[in-house]
Amino acid sequence: MSLRIRNTVRATAALELGGRPGQNRGMTPSTSRAPGPLGSRGALALLLLLPVSAPVPADREAAYRFNNLGVALMEQFRFADAAEQFKKALAANPKLPMAKVNLALALFYVPDVAAAKKEAEEAAALAPEAPQPHYLLALIARMENRSDDAIASLKHVLAADPRDLGANLVLGQVYLQQRKFDEAAATFRIAAAAEPYNVSAAYNLGVALTRGGQREAGAAQMAHFQELRESRRRPRSRSASRPASFPPPPRRPLDRPCSAAC
């Protein structure tokens, strides 16, 4: 997709939401990396541009349009409004998997956990290969202290991508709750290898090692965590280049909405 086309799509979405092209209301340099279940990073989703070479049925085009508006609203943390757009998308096309997945995510952040669980279960049936519904079901199961269900859902996600950062972090935390410290440490090692600069992976690995009786290894890991945390606090010059060992940006986290195939 060319830069000109991408800018046109973004401008259209901004105008439909009542904003100016290029404006992302409700997000600042601090809120765009908000902590919590939405994740601390991840690039904004690009809106889907439907192919102009092939005619698209009106109901499907409307469904994509409502879905993309919902994605834009979620990125402004307007989760209830986003859920309404995803419901409109499903009314236009009940079999649109991305809208079903996104509705479950939006309801989870409202929060309406019971409704999110229902939609996530339906999304998993509609798109069994999509990891997002299973990841969301794992988060809900962990919240409800259903550890075995959480592990089963996470194993489904990791079967598709064994190195997924979010799934390994959550799985390790479930193992910690079960006092399975060796399993937790092994899982956090996978997460840390997937993203060496992730402070959550570094911290939880230190906790798992310490609680598992490996005190020296745990202390060394916690020292590494402190170094990572301090390095994130130090200001960096805009002209400073990344270290050669800095990992590439990860793929889209599983708790972010989809504007293309999930």
Residue pairs with C-beta under 8 A, 6 or more apart in sequence:
1 46
1 49
5 49
6 46
6 49
7 21
9 46
9 47
9 49
10 21
10 22
10 46
10 47
11 21
11 22
12 47
13 47
13 68
13 69
13 72
14 20
14 21
14 22
14 23
14 72
15 21
16 69
17 25
17 69
17 72
17 73
19 25
24 32
24 44
24 75
24 76
25 76
26 76
26 77
26 78
27 75
27 76
27 77
31 77
33 40
33 41
34 40
34 77
37 108
37 109
37 139
37 255
38 77
38 109
38 255
38 256
39 166
39 253
39 255
39 256
41 253
42 252
42 253
42 256
43 249
43 252
44 75
45 71
45 75
45 252
45 256
45 257
45 258
45 259
45 260
46 259
46 260
47 68
47 71
47 72
47 259
48 64
48 67
48 68
48 259
48 260
50 56
50 61
50 64
59 92
59 93
60 92
60 93
60 96
62 88
62 89
62 92
62 93
63 89
63 90
63 92
63 93
63 96
63 99
64 89
64 96
65 89
66 85
66 86
66 88
66 89
66 92
66 99
67 85
67 86
67 89
67 96
67 98
67 99
67 102
67 259
68 259
69 85
70 82
70 83
70 84
70 85
70 86
70 89
70 99
70 102
70 103
70 106
70 257
71 82
71 102
71 257
71 258
71 259
73 79
73 81
73 82
73 85
74 82
74 102
74 105
74 106
74 109
74 257
75 257
77 109
79 106
79 107
79 109
79 110
80 106
80 110
82 102
82 106
82 257
83 103
83 106
83 107
83 110
86 99
86 100
86 102
86 103
86 106
87 103
89 96
89 99
90 96
90 99
90 100
90 103
93 99
95 126
97 123
97 126
97 127
97 130
97 261
97 262
98 258
98 259
98 260
98 261
98 262
100 119
100 122
100 123
100 126
100 127
101 120
101 123
101 127
101 130
101 132
101 133
101 257
101 258
101 262
102 257
102 258
103 119
103 123
104 116
104 119
104 120
104 123
104 132
104 133
104 136
105 116
105 132
105 136
105 255
105 256
105 257
106 257
107 113
107 115
107 116
107 119
108 116
108 120
108 136
108 139
108 140
110 116
113 140
113 143
116 136
116 140
117 137
117 140
120 133
120 136
120 137
120 140
121 133
121 137
123 130
123 132
123 133
124 130
124 133
124 134
124 137
127 133
127 262
129 160
130 262
131 156
131 157
131 160
131 161
131 164
131 167
131 254
132 254
132 255
132 258
132 262
134 153
134 154
134 156
134 157
135 153
135 154
135 157
135 166
135 167
135 170
135 254
135 255
136 254
136 255
137 149
137 153
138 149
138 150
138 151
138 153
138 154
138 157
138 167
138 170
138 171
139 150
139 170
139 255
141 147
141 149
141 150
141 153
142 150
142 170
142 173
142 174
142 177
147 174
147 177
147 178
150 170
150 171
150 174
151 171
151 174
154 167
154 170
154 171
154 174
157 164
157 167
157 254
158 164
158 167
158 168
158 171
161 167
162 190
163 190
163 193
163 194
164 194
164 254
165 191
165 194
165 195
165 198
165 201
165 250
165 253
166 253
166 254
166 255
167 254
168 187
168 188
168 190
168 191
168 194
168 201
169 188
169 191
169 200
169 201
169 204
171 187
172 184
172 185
172 187
172 188
172 191
172 204
172 205
172 208
173 184
173 204
175 181
175 183
175 184
175 187
175 208
176 184
176 204
176 207
176 208
176 211
179 211
181 208
181 209
181 211
181 212
181 213
182 212
184 204
184 208
184 212
185 205
185 208
185 209
185 212
185 214
188 201
188 204
188 205
188 208
189 205
191 198
191 200
191 201
191 204
191 205
192 198
192 201
192 202
192 205
194 201
194 250
195 201
195 247
195 250
196 245
196 247
197 228
197 246
197 247
199 225
199 228
199 229
199 232
202 221
202 224
202 225
202 228
203 222
203 225
205 221
206 218
206 219
206 221
206 222
206 224
206 225
207 218
208 218
209 215
209 217
209 218
209 221
210 218
210 219
210 222
211 218
212 218
